[in-house]
Amino acid sequence: MDHAHNARIDEGRYAQRSITETVNSTVKRSLGYAVRARNWYREFREVTLMCVVYNIKRAIKP
């Protein structure tokens, strides 16, 4: 059963998932894990800004 499940895993997409999980973990560690907004559009804006800050930090780092 495990072999059949492993055969169905798409390697390209699974690799993208691991990269996404790594970025999420890094953002949580560096910027905090709590979203303080109460409305969904403000939460979205806050998460978007967290990602922008993360990308700027990555671009500046030598």
PQR file of N, CA, C, O and H, with PARSE charges and radii, in Angstrom:
ATOM      1  N   MET A   1       0.826  -1.189   0.000 -0.4000 1.5000
ATOM      2  CA  MET A   1       0.000   0.000   0.000 -0.0000 2.0000
ATOM      3  C   MET A   1       0.872   1.256   0.000  0.5500 1.7000
ATOM      4  O   MET A   1       0.579   2.218  -0.710 -0.5500 1.4000
ATOM      5  N   ASP A   2       1.950   1.247   0.801 -0.4000 1.5000
ATOM      6  CA  ASP A   2       2.837   2.413   0.845 -0.0000 2.0000
ATOM      7  C   ASP A   2       3.521   2.650  -0.490  0.5500 1.7000
ATOM      8  O   ASP A   2       3.706   3.799  -0.890 -0.5500 1.4000
ATOM      9  H   ASP A   2       2.188   0.466   1.378  0.4000 1.0000
ATOM     10  N   HIS A   3       3.895   1.600  -1.177 -0.4000 1.5000
ATOM     11  CA  HIS A   3       4.548   1.747  -2.473 -0.0000 2.0000
ATOM     12  C   HIS A   3       3.607   2.392  -3.489  0.5500 1.7000
ATOM     13  O   HIS A   3       4.037   3.216  -4.296 -0.5500 1.4000
ATOM     14  H   HIS A   3       3.745   0.666  -0.852  0.4000 1.0000
ATOM     15  N   ALA A   4       2.332   2.024  -3.454 -0.4000 1.5000
ATOM     16  CA  ALA A   4       1.358   2.616  -4.371 -0.0000 2.0000
ATOM     17  C   ALA A   4       1.170   4.094  -4.067  0.5500 1.7000
ATOM     18  O   ALA A   4       1.061   4.911  -4.981 -0.5500 1.4000
ATOM     19  H   ALA A   4       1.982   1.355  -2.798  0.4000 1.0000
ATOM     20  N   HIS A   5       1.132   4.434  -2.794 -0.4000 1.5000
ATOM     21  CA  HIS A   5       0.979   5.842  -2.418 -0.0000 2.0000
ATOM     22  C   HIS A   5       2.201   6.648  -2.854  0.5500 1.7000
ATOM     23  O   HIS A   5       2.058   7.742  -3.399 -0.5500 1.4000
ATOM     24  H   HIS A   5       1.220   3.770  -2.052  0.4000 1.0000
ATOM     25  N   ASN A   6       3.373   6.130  -2.624 -0.4000 1.5000
ATOM     26  CA  ASN A   6       4.595   6.834  -3.006 -0.0000 2.0000
ATOM     27  C   ASN A   6       4.709   6.995  -4.522  0.5500 1.7000
ATOM     28  O   ASN A   6       5.289   7.972  -4.995 -0.5500 1.4000
ATOM     29  H   ASN A   6       3.490   5.241  -2.180  0.4000 1.0000
ATOM     30  N   ALA A   7       4.174   6.066  -5.272 -0.4000 1.5000
ATOM     31  CA  ALA A   7       4.227   6.155  -6.725 -0.0000 2.0000
ATOM     32  C   ALA A   7       3.344   7.279  -7.247  0.5500 1.7000
ATOM     33  O   ALA A   7       3.600   7.811  -8.327 -0.5500 1.4000
ATOM     34  H   ALA A   7       3.702   5.273  -4.888  0.4000 1.0000
ATOM     35  N   ARG A   8       2.306   7.651  -6.498 -0.4000 1.5000
ATOM     36  CA  ARG A   8       1.388   8.709  -6.938 -0.0000 2.0000
ATOM     37  C   ARG A   8       1.893  10.109  -6.606  0.5500 1.7000
ATOM     38  O   ARG A   8       1.328  11.090  -7.089 -0.5500 1.4000
ATOM     39  H   ARG A   8       2.097   7.219  -5.621  0.4000 1.0000
ATOM     40  N   ILE A   9       2.937  10.224  -5.798 -0.4000 1.5000
ATOM     41  CA  ILE A   9       3.451  11.532  -5.412 -0.0000 2.0000
ATOM     42  C   ILE A   9       4.183  12.160  -6.594  0.5500 1.7000
ATOM     43  O   ILE A   9       5.063  11.543  -7.194 -0.5500 1.4000
ATOM     44  H   ILE A   9       3.396   9.427  -5.405  0.4000 1.0000
ATOM     45  N   ASP A  10       3.814  13.366  -6.911 -0.4000 1.5000
ATOM     46  CA  ASP A  10       4.451  14.116  -7.993 -0.0000 2.0000
ATOM     47  C   ASP A  10       5.677  14.818  -7.408  0.5500 1.7000
ATOM     48  O   ASP A  10       5.544  15.685  -6.544 -0.5500 1.4000
ATOM     49  H   ASP A  10       3.099  13.867  -6.423  0.4000 1.0000
ATOM     50  N   GLU A  11       6.847  14.453  -7.868 -0.4000 1.5000
ATOM     51  CA  GLU A  11       8.093  14.973  -7.297 -0.0000 2.0000
ATOM     52  C   GLU A  11       8.207  16.491  -7.398  0.5500 1.7000
ATOM     53  O   GLU A  11       8.628  17.146  -6.445 -0.5500 1.4000
ATOM     54  H   GLU A  11       6.955  13.749  -8.569  0.4000 1.0000
ATOM     55  N   GLY A  12       7.839  17.046  -8.539 -0.4000 1.5000
ATOM     56  CA  GLY A  12       7.957  18.489  -8.730 -0.0000 2.0000
ATOM     57  C   GLY A  12       7.093  19.270  -7.758  0.5500 1.7000
ATOM     58  O   GLY A  12       7.551  20.243  -7.159 -0.5500 1.4000
ATOM     59  H   GLY A  12       7.497  16.514  -9.313  0.4000 1.0000
ATOM     60  N   ARG A  13       5.870  18.858  -7.601 -0.4000 1.5000
ATOM     61  CA  ARG A  13       4.961  19.556  -6.693 -0.0000 2.0000
ATOM     62  C   ARG A  13       5.367  19.335  -5.235  0.5500 1.7000
ATOM     63  O   ARG A  13       5.249  20.246  -4.416 -0.5500 1.4000
ATOM     64  H   ARG A  13       5.498  18.068  -8.087  0.4000 1.0000
ATOM     65  N   TYR A  14       5.841  18.141  -4.909 -0.4000 1.5000
ATOM     66  CA  TYR A  14       6.244  17.876  -3.535 -0.0000 2.0000
ATOM     67  C   TYR A  14       7.452  18.721  -3.157  0.5500 1.7000
ATOM     68  O   TYR A  14       7.552  19.176  -2.018 -0.5500 1.4000
ATOM     69  H   TYR A  14       5.937  17.401  -5.574  0.4000 1.0000
ATOM     70  N   ALA A  15       8.356  18.936  -4.081 -0.4000 1.5000
ATOM     71  CA  ALA A  15       9.523  19.781  -3.819 -0.0000 2.0000
ATOM     72  C   ALA A  15       9.082  21.226  -3.593  0.5500 1.7000
ATOM     73  O   ALA A  15       9.635  21.913  -2.734 -0.5500 1.4000
ATOM     74  H   ALA A  15       8.275  18.567  -5.007  0.4000 1.0000
ATOM     75  N   GLN A  16       8.092  21.692  -4.356 -0.4000 1.5000
ATOM     76  CA  GLN A  16       7.573  23.040  -4.148 -0.0000 2.0000
ATOM     77  C   GLN A  16       6.932  23.167  -2.778  0.5500 1.7000
ATOM     78  O   GLN A  16       7.043  24.211  -2.135 -0.5500 1.4000
ATOM     79  H   GLN A  16       7.643  21.134  -5.054  0.4000 1.0000
ATOM     80  N   ARG A  17       6.266  22.120  -2.327 -0.4000 1.5000
ATOM     81  CA  ARG A  17       5.645  22.163  -1.009 -0.0000 2.0000
ATOM     82  C   ARG A  17       6.703  22.288   0.075  0.5500 1.7000
ATOM     83  O   ARG A  17       6.519  23.052   1.022 -0.5500 1.4000
ATOM     84  H   ARG A  17       6.176  21.272  -2.850  0.4000 1.0000
ATOM     85  N   SER A  18       7.792  21.566  -0.038 -0.4000 1.5000
ATOM     86  CA  SER A  18       8.828  21.652   0.981 -0.0000 2.0000
ATOM     87  C   SER A  18       9.461  23.039   1.008  0.5500 1.7000
ATOM     88  O   SER A  18       9.801  23.539   2.080 -0.5500 1.4000
ATOM     89  H   SER A  18       7.942  20.946  -0.807  0.4000 1.0000
ATOM     90  N   ILE A  19       9.620  23.660  -0.143 -0.4000 1.5000
ATOM     91  CA  ILE A  19      10.152  25.028  -0.200 -0.0000 2.0000
ATOM     92  C   ILE A  19       9.174  25.992   0.469  0.5500 1.7000
ATOM     93  O   ILE A  19       9.582  26.877   1.221 -0.5500 1.4000
ATOM     94  H   ILE A  19       9.344  23.254  -1.013  0.4000 1.0000
ATOM     95  N   THR A  20       7.888  25.816   0.193 -0.4000 1.5000
ATOM     96  CA  THR A  20       6.865  26.668   0.798 -0.0000 2.0000
ATOM     97  C   THR A  20       6.853  26.514   2.311  0.5500 1.7000
ATOM     98  O   THR A  20       6.762  27.508   3.032 -0.5500 1.4000
ATOM     99  H   THR A  20       7.556  25.096  -0.418  0.4000 1.0000
ATOM    100  N   GLU A  21       6.943  25.290   2.797 -0.4000 1.5000
ATOM    101  CA  GLU A  21       6.964  25.052   4.238 -0.0000 2.0000
ATOM    102  C   GLU A  21       8.193  25.695   4.884  0.5500 1.7000
ATOM    103  O   GLU A  21       8.105  26.217   5.996 -0.5500 1.4000
ATOM    104  H   GLU A  21       7.017  24.483   2.211  0.4000 1.0000
ATOM    105  N   THR A  22       9.326  25.662   4.201 -0.4000 1.5000
ATOM    106  CA  THR A  22      10.534  26.286   4.719 -0.0000 2.0000
ATOM    107  C   THR A  22      10.374  27.794   4.824  0.5500 1.7000
ATOM    108  O   THR A  22      10.764  28.394   5.826 -0.5500 1.4000
ATOM    109  H   THR A  22       9.397  25.239   3.298  0.4000 1.0000
ATOM    110  N   VAL A  23       9.804  28.408   3.796 -0.4000 1.5000
ATOM    111  CA  VAL A  23       9.591  29.860   3.816 -0.0000 2.0000
ATOM    112  C   VAL A  23       8.605  30.232   4.915  0.5500 1.7000
ATOM    113  O   VAL A  23       8.830  31.202   5.640 -0.5500 1.4000
ATOM    114  H   VAL A  23       9.487  27.921   2.982  0.4000 1.0000
ATOM    115  N   ASN A  24       7.514  29.477   5.053 -0.4000 1.5000
ATOM    116  CA  ASN A  24       6.542  29.752   6.113 -0.0000 2.0000
ATOM    117  C   ASN A  24       7.192  29.661   7.483  0.5500 1.7000
ATOM    118  O   ASN A  24       6.936  30.502   8.345 -0.5500 1.4000
ATOM    119  H   ASN A  24       7.331  28.689   4.465  0.4000 1.0000
ATOM    120  N   SER A  25       8.017  28.666   7.693 -0.4000 1.5000
ATOM    121  CA  SER A  25       8.701  28.505   8.973 -0.0000 2.0000
ATOM    122  C   SER A  25       9.644  29.671   9.245  0.5500 1.7000
ATOM    123  O   SER A  25       9.703  30.176  10.366 -0.5500 1.4000
ATOM    124  H   SER A  25       8.225  27.983   6.993  0.4000 1.0000
ATOM    125  N   THR A  26      10.376  30.097   8.227 -0.4000 1.5000
ATOM    126  CA  THR A  26      11.302  31.216   8.378 -0.0000 2.0000
ATOM    127  C   THR A  26      10.571  32.510   8.703  0.5500 1.7000
ATOM    128  O   THR A  26      11.003  33.275   9.565 -0.5500 1.4000
ATOM    129  H   THR A  26      10.328  29.686   7.316  0.4000 1.0000
ATOM    130  N   VAL A  27       9.465  32.753   8.012 -0.4000 1.5000
ATOM    131  CA  VAL A  27       8.682  33.963   8.270 -0.0000 2.0000
ATOM    132  C   VAL A  27       8.135  33.936   9.689  0.5500 1.7000
ATOM    133  O   VAL A  27       8.168  34.957  10.377 -0.5500 1.4000
ATOM    134  H   VAL A  27       9.114  32.132   7.312  0.4000 1.0000
ATOM    135  N   LYS A  28       7.640  32.807  10.137 -0.4000 1.5000
ATOM    136  CA  LYS A  28       7.103  32.700  11.492 -0.0000 2.0000
ATOM    137  C   LYS A  28       8.183  32.947  12.540  0.5500 1.7000
ATOM    138  O   LYS A  28       7.940  33.628  13.537 -0.5500 1.4000
ATOM    139  H   LYS A  28       7.613  31.978   9.578  0.4000 1.0000
ATOM    140  N   ARG A  29       9.374  32.395  12.316 -0.4000 1.5000
ATOM    141  CA  ARG A  29      10.451  32.586  13.288 -0.0000 2.0000
ATOM    142  C   ARG A  29      10.951  34.014  13.328  0.5500 1.7000
ATOM    143  O   ARG A  29      11.267  34.528  14.402 -0.5500 1.4000
ATOM    144  H   ARG A  29       9.571  31.843  11.506  0.4000 1.0000
ATOM    145  N   SER A  30      11.029  34.666  12.177 -0.4000 1.5000
ATOM    146  CA  SER A  30      11.615  36.005  12.145 -0.0000 2.0000
ATOM    147  C   SER A  30      10.603  37.118  12.420  0.5500 1.7000
ATOM    148  O   SER A  30      10.953  38.123  13.038 -0.5500 1.4000
ATOM    149  H   SER A  30      10.773  34.249  11.305  0.4000 1.0000
ATOM    150  N   LEU A  31       9.369  36.956  11.977 -0.4000 1.5000
ATOM    151  CA  LEU A  31       8.389  38.039  12.089 -0.0000 2.0000
ATOM    152  C   LEU A  31       7.257  37.738  13.060  0.5500 1.7000
ATOM    153  O   LEU A  31       6.409  38.600  13.292 -0.5500 1.4000
ATOM    154  H   LEU A  31       9.085  36.139  11.475  0.4000 1.0000
ATOM    155  N   GLY A  32       7.220  36.565  13.623 -0.4000 1.5000
ATOM    156  CA  GLY A  32       6.150  36.197  14.546 -0.0000 2.0000
ATOM    157  C   GLY A  32       5.073  35.403  13.834  0.5500 1.7000
ATOM    158  O   GLY A  32       4.914  35.500  12.617 -0.5500 1.4000
ATOM    159  H   GLY A  32       7.908  35.865  13.434  0.4000 1.0000
ATOM    160  N   TYR A  33       4.349  34.634  14.586 -0.4000 1.5000
ATOM    161  CA  TYR A  33       3.362  33.737  13.990 -0.0000 2.0000
ATOM    162  C   TYR A  33       1.936  34.246  14.127  0.5500 1.7000
ATOM    163  O   TYR A  33       1.033  33.702  13.492 -0.5500 1.4000
ATOM    164  H   TYR A  33       4.478  34.555  15.574  0.4000 1.0000
ATOM    165  N   ALA A  34       1.709  35.263  14.930 -0.4000 1.5000
ATOM    166  CA  ALA A  34       0.350  35.743  15.171 -0.0000 2.0000
ATOM    167  C   ALA A  34      -0.048  36.804  14.147  0.5500 1.7000
ATOM    168  O   ALA A  34       0.732  37.695  13.812 -0.5500 1.4000
ATOM    169  H   ALA A  34       2.443  35.705  15.447  0.4000 1.0000
ATOM    170  N   VAL A  35      -1.262  36.684  13.669 -0.4000 1.5000
ATOM    171  CA  VAL A  35      -1.853  37.713  12.823 -0.0000 2.0000
ATOM    172  C   VAL A  35      -2.812  38.483  13.720  0.5500 1.7000
ATOM    173  O   VAL A  35      -3.722  37.902  14.310 -0.5500 1.4000
ATOM    174  H   VAL A  35      -1.895  35.960  13.942  0.4000 1.0000
ATOM    175  N   ARG A  36      -2.609  39.773  13.819 -0.4000 1.5000
ATOM    176  CA  ARG A  36      -3.351  40.556  14.792 -0.0000 2.0000
ATOM    177  C   ARG A  36      -4.651  41.138  14.252  0.5500 1.7000
ATOM    178  O   ARG A  36      -5.496  41.586  15.027 -0.5500 1.4000
ATOM    179  H   ARG A  36      -1.869  40.246  13.339  0.4000 1.0000
ATOM    180  N   ALA A  37      -4.819  41.138  12.947 -0.4000 1.5000
ATOM    181  CA  ALA A  37      -6.021  41.709  12.340 -0.0000 2.0000
ATOM    182  C   ALA A  37      -7.227  40.801  12.591  0.5500 1.7000
ATOM    183  O   ALA A  37      -7.079  39.601  12.820 -0.5500 1.4000
ATOM    184  H   ALA A  37      -4.132  40.774  12.317  0.4000 1.0000
ATOM    185  N   ARG A  38      -8.392  41.380  12.545 -0.4000 1.5000
ATOM    186  CA  ARG A  38      -9.615  40.606  12.794 -0.0000 2.0000
ATOM    187  C   ARG A  38     -10.443  40.372  11.537  0.5500 1.7000
ATOM    188  O   ARG A  38     -11.211  39.411  11.486 -0.5500 1.4000
ATOM    189  H   ARG A  38      -8.512  42.355  12.360  0.4000 1.0000
ATOM    190  N   ASN A  39     -10.314  41.203  10.544 -0.4000 1.5000
ATOM    191  CA  ASN A  39     -11.057  41.029   9.292 -0.0000 2.0000
ATOM    192  C   ASN A  39     -10.181  40.304   8.285  0.5500 1.7000
ATOM    193  O   ASN A  39      -8.957  40.433   8.307 -0.5500 1.4000
ATOM    194  H   ASN A  39      -9.690  41.984  10.585  0.4000 1.0000
ATOM    195  N   TRP A  40     -10.817  39.535   7.396 -0.4000 1.5000
ATOM    196  CA  TRP A  40     -10.047  38.701   6.475 -0.0000 2.0000
ATOM    197  C   TRP A  40      -9.189  39.542   5.545  0.5500 1.7000
ATOM    198  O   TRP A  40      -8.070  39.140   5.227 -0.5500 1.4000
ATOM    199  H   TRP A  40     -11.812  39.431   7.378  0.4000 1.0000
ATOM    200  N   TYR A  41      -9.675  40.703   5.095 -0.4000 1.5000
ATOM    201  CA  TYR A  41      -8.878  41.509   4.164 -0.0000 2.0000
ATOM    202  C   TYR A  41      -7.693  42.147   4.868  0.5500 1.7000
ATOM    203  O   TYR A  41      -6.643  42.340   4.257 -0.5500 1.4000
ATOM    204  H   TYR A  41     -10.584  41.030   5.353  0.4000 1.0000
ATOM    205  N   ARG A  42      -7.844  42.475   6.134 -0.4000 1.5000
ATOM    206  CA  ARG A  42      -6.700  43.005   6.886 -0.0000 2.0000
ATOM    207  C   ARG A  42      -5.699  41.899   7.206  0.5500 1.7000
ATOM    208  O   ARG A  42      -4.491  42.136   7.204 -0.5500 1.4000
ATOM    209  H   ARG A  42      -8.697  42.319   6.631  0.4000 1.0000
ATOM    210  N   GLU A  43      -6.195  40.691   7.481 -0.4000 1.5000
ATOM    211  CA  GLU A  43      -5.299  39.546   7.681 -0.0000 2.0000
ATOM    212  C   GLU A  43      -4.488  39.296   6.417  0.5500 1.7000
ATOM    213  O   GLU A  43      -3.278  39.081   6.478 -0.5500 1.4000
ATOM    214  H   GLU A  43      -7.176  40.499   7.482  0.4000 1.0000
ATOM    215  N   PHE A  44      -5.165  39.324   5.268 -0.4000 1.5000
ATOM    216  CA  PHE A  44      -4.491  39.109   3.993 -0.0000 2.0000
ATOM    217  C   PHE A  44      -3.420  40.165   3.767  0.5500 1.7000
ATOM    218  O   PHE A  44      -2.307  39.854   3.346 -0.5500 1.4000
ATOM    219  H   PHE A  44      -6.148  39.499   5.218  0.4000 1.0000
ATOM    220  N   ARG A  45      -3.764  41.411   4.048 -0.4000 1.5000
ATOM    221  CA  ARG A  45      -2.802  42.503   3.887 -0.0000 2.0000
ATOM    222  C   ARG A  45      -1.607  42.308   4.816  0.5500 1.7000
ATOM    223  O   ARG A  45      -0.466  42.540   4.418 -0.5500 1.4000
ATOM    224  H   ARG A  45      -4.668  41.665   4.391  0.4000 1.0000
ATOM    225  N   GLU A  46      -1.862  41.884   6.045 -0.4000 1.5000
ATOM    226  CA  GLU A  46      -0.780  41.678   7.003 -0.0000 2.0000
ATOM    227  C   GLU A  46       0.142  40.542   6.566  0.5500 1.7000
ATOM    228  O   GLU A  46       1.364  40.669   6.642 -0.5500 1.4000
ATOM    229  H   GLU A  46      -2.789  41.695   6.369  0.4000 1.0000
ATOM    230  N   VAL A  47      -0.432  39.447   6.116 -0.4000 1.5000
ATOM    231  CA  VAL A  47       0.383  38.320   5.647 -0.0000 2.0000
ATOM    232  C   VAL A  47       1.161  38.710   4.398  0.5500 1.7000
ATOM    233  O   VAL A  47       2.321  38.327   4.245 -0.5500 1.4000
ATOM    234  H   VAL A  47      -1.425  39.343   6.055  0.4000 1.0000
ATOM    235  N   THR A  48       0.534  39.464   3.511 -0.4000 1.5000
ATOM    236  CA  THR A  48       1.215  39.929   2.299 -0.0000 2.0000
ATOM    237  C   THR A  48       2.405  40.812   2.654  0.5500 1.7000
ATOM    238  O   THR A  48       3.479  40.677   2.068 -0.5500 1.4000
ATOM    239  H   THR A  48      -0.408  39.775   3.635  0.4000 1.0000
ATOM    240  N   LEU A  49       2.216  41.710   3.607 -0.4000 1.5000
ATOM    241  CA  LEU A  49       3.322  42.561   4.032 -0.0000 2.0000
ATOM    242  C   LEU A  49       4.440  41.761   4.688  0.5500 1.7000
ATOM    243  O   LEU A  49       5.614  42.086   4.517 -0.5500 1.4000
ATOM    244  H   LEU A  49       1.344  41.820   4.083  0.4000 1.0000
ATOM    245  N   MET A  50       4.090  40.718   5.436 -0.4000 1.5000
ATOM    246  CA  MET A  50       5.113  39.839   6.016 -0.0000 2.0000
ATOM    247  C   MET A  50       5.958  39.210   4.907  0.5500 1.7000
ATOM    248  O   MET A  50       7.182  39.130   5.015 -0.5500 1.4000
ATOM    249  H   MET A  50       3.136  40.453   5.576  0.4000 1.0000
ATOM    250  N   CYS A  51       5.295  38.771   3.851 -0.4000 1.5000
ATOM    251  CA  CYS A  51       6.023  38.161   2.733 -0.0000 2.0000
ATOM    252  C   CYS A  51       6.898  39.178   2.019  0.5500 1.7000
ATOM    253  O   CYS A  51       8.009  38.851   1.600 -0.5500 1.4000
ATOM    254  H   CYS A  51       4.301  38.836   3.764  0.4000 1.0000
ATOM    255  N   VAL A  52       6.416  40.398   1.875 -0.4000 1.5000
ATOM    256  CA  VAL A  52       7.211  41.449   1.243 -0.0000 2.0000
ATOM    257  C   VAL A  52       8.456  41.737   2.078  0.5500 1.7000
ATOM    258  O   VAL A  52       9.555  41.854   1.535 -0.5500 1.4000
ATOM    259  H   VAL A  52       5.514  40.663   2.215  0.4000 1.0000
ATOM    260  N   VAL A  53       8.288  41.852   3.387 -0.4000 1.5000
ATOM    261  CA  VAL A  53       9.432  42.100   4.273 -0.0000 2.0000
ATOM    262  C   VAL A  53      10.429  40.955   4.192  0.5500 1.7000
ATOM    263  O   VAL A  53      11.637  41.188   4.162 -0.5500 1.4000
ATOM    264  H   VAL A  53       7.396  41.758   3.828  0.4000 1.0000
ATOM    265  N   TYR A  54       9.940  39.724   4.158 -0.4000 1.5000
ATOM    266  CA  TYR A  54      10.814  38.563   4.042 -0.0000 2.0000
ATOM    267  C   TYR A  54      11.625  38.626   2.743  0.5500 1.7000
ATOM    268  O   TYR A  54      12.831  38.379   2.750 -0.5500 1.4000
ATOM    269  H   TYR A  54       8.958  39.534   4.184  0.4000 1.0000
ATOM    270  N   ASN A  55      10.964  38.956   1.636 -0.4000 1.5000
ATOM    271  CA  ASN A  55      11.656  39.037   0.343 -0.0000 2.0000
ATOM    272  C   ASN A  55      12.670  40.163   0.313  0.5500 1.7000
ATOM    273  O   ASN A  55      13.738  40.011  -0.278 -0.5500 1.4000
ATOM    274  H   ASN A  55       9.984  39.157   1.631  0.4000 1.0000
ATOM    275  N   ILE A  56      12.360  41.297   0.939 -0.4000 1.5000
ATOM    276  CA  ILE A  56      13.316  42.396   0.991 -0.0000 2.0000
ATOM    277  C   ILE A  56      14.534  41.997   1.816  0.5500 1.7000
ATOM    278  O   ILE A  56      15.668  42.267   1.421 -0.5500 1.4000
ATOM    279  H   ILE A  56      11.491  41.421   1.420  0.4000 1.0000
ATOM    280  N   LYS A  57      14.305  41.360   2.951 -0.4000 1.5000
ATOM    281  CA  LYS A  57      15.426  40.899   3.779 -0.0000 2.0000
ATOM    282  C   LYS A  57      16.309  39.928   3.018  0.5500 1.7000
ATOM    283  O   LYS A  57      17.535  39.982   3.120 -0.5500 1.4000
ATOM    284  H   LYS A  57      13.384  41.141   3.272  0.4000 1.0000
ATOM    285  N   ARG A  58      15.686  39.039   2.254 -0.4000 1.5000
ATOM    286  CA  ARG A  58      16.450  38.072   1.464 -0.0000 2.0000
ATOM    287  C   ARG A  58      17.242  38.742   0.361  0.5500 1.7000
ATOM    288  O   ARG A  58      18.362  38.330   0.056 -0.5500 1.4000
ATOM    289  H   ARG A  58      14.690  38.995   2.170  0.4000 1.0000
ATOM    290  N   ALA A  59      16.666  39.776  -0.241 -0.4000 1.5000
ATOM    291  CA  ALA A  59      17.348  40.471  -1.335 -0.0000 2.0000
ATOM    292  C   ALA A  59      18.528  41.280  -0.824  0.5500 1.7000
ATOM    293  O   ALA A  59      19.534  41.412  -1.522 -0.5500 1.4000
ATOM    294  H   ALA A  59      15.757  40.111   0.006  0.4000 1.0000
ATOM    295  N   ILE A  60      18.422  41.819   0.369 -0.4000 1.5000
ATOM    296  CA  ILE A  60      19.487  42.653   0.937 -0.0000 2.0000
ATOM    297  C   ILE A  60      20.644  41.805   1.448  0.5500 1.7000
ATOM    298  O   ILE A  60      21.801  42.220   1.373 -0.5500 1.4000
ATOM    299  H   ILE A  60      17.605  41.712   0.936  0.4000 1.0000
ATOM    300  N   LYS A  61      20.338  40.624   1.963 -0.4000 1.5000
ATOM    301  CA  LYS A  61      21.383  39.755   2.536 -0.0000 2.0000
ATOM    302  C   LYS A  61      22.402  39.378   1.473  0.5500 1.7000
ATOM    303  O   LYS A  61      22.024  38.903   0.402 -0.5500 1.4000
ATOM    304  H   LYS A  61      19.398  40.287   2.023  0.4000 1.0000
ATOM    305  N   PRO A  62      23.702  39.581   1.749 -0.5600 1.5000
ATOM    306  CA  PRO A  62      24.725  39.264   0.726  0.2800 2.0000
ATOM    307  C   PRO A  62      24.911  37.788   0.492  0.5500 1.7000
ATOM    308  O   PRO A  62      25.733  37.392  -0.334 -0.5500 1.4000
TER
END
